[in-house]
Amino acid sequence: MGAAEIGRIDEVIHGRLRLGVMVYLAEAEVADFTELKTLLGATQGNLSVHLRKLQDAGYVTIEKSFLNLKPLTRIRITPAGRDAFRAYLDALDKLVGRKG
C-alpha cells in the first residue's frame, strides 16, 4: 500500500530548500539566484549547496553570466528534473493513499 512508496521518495528533492526550488521551477521554468534566495529565505551559502545537489543529480542547470557588469546566476529545471519531480509527487500521493 502507501508505505511501500516510501522507497520511491527522491531524497535529492525531499529536502526543504531543494523541494522549494523544484516547486518554484516546475512553474516558472527558470529563476535567478537572488530570486530563489529571497523566496526561500535561504542564505547564499546554503542555497548554493542545495543547488549543487540538484545540479549533480541532473535536475537543474546553472548558468552564470553578467548583466550590466553584475554577476547573474540563473537556474533552470531540466527535463530529467521535471520527470523526477513528477515521480516525487506521485510517490507522495501514493504514500498518503490518494492514488493507486
N, C-alpha and C positions, 0 to 999 in steps of 0.2 A: 504494500500500500504506500502511503505517503512517506513513511520513514525510510523506505528503500531508496527514496530520491535524494537522501542526504549526501550520498556519494557523488551525485551529479552537480552539486553546488560548486561552481568555479571559484576557488579560493583567491584567484587573482582579482576577480571582480568584487568579491564579497566584502572587502574592507570598506569602511565608511567613506573615505575620501575617493577611493577608486570607483566605488559604486556611484557616488555623486558625479564624478567625471563622466562615467558611462551613461548615466541617466540624462545628463545635460547634452552630451554629444549625440546621443541617439536622436534627439530632436533637432539640435542646432547644426549638426554635422561638423562644425569647426568652431573653435573658441581661442581667444588669446590667453596667454598665461595669467595675466593680471585679472582678466575677467573671471577665470576659474578660481584664482586665489581669493578674490573678494567674495564670490558666490558661495564658496565652500568654507570660508572663514579659516583658511589654512595659512601657515607660514610658507615663505618661499622655499625653504629647505625641505619641509615636509611634503609639499606638493611635488617638488622635483623628484623626490624619492619614489612617490607613488606613480607619477607619470612614467618614470623609467621602468617600473614593473609592468605597466600596461604596454609600453613600447616593446620591451623584451618579449612579451607574450604575443606581439604582433597585433594588438588590439587598437593601437593608435599610432599615428606618425607624428613626429615633432619636427616642425620646420622653423629654422631660425633665419631671420633676415633683419633688415634695418628699415625704419620708416622715419623720415626726417632726421636722419643720423642717430636715432634711438633704436636700441635692440627691440626686436619684435619676435616673440615666440608664439607660434600658432600650433594648436593641437587638433588633429583631425581623426575621426573614427575610421577604421579600415573596414572593408567588407568582412574580414575574419572577426573583427571586433563586434560588428553588428550581429553576426551569426552567434558568437559566443554570448552576447548579451541576451539575445532571444532565447537561447538554450538555458541560460541562467534564470530568466523569468519563468520559463516553462517548468523548470525543476522546482522553483519556489512554489508555483501554483500547485503542482502535484504534491509537494511536501505538506502543504496545508490543506490538501484534499479538495481543491477546486476543479481539478481535471483528472481524467483518466482513470 
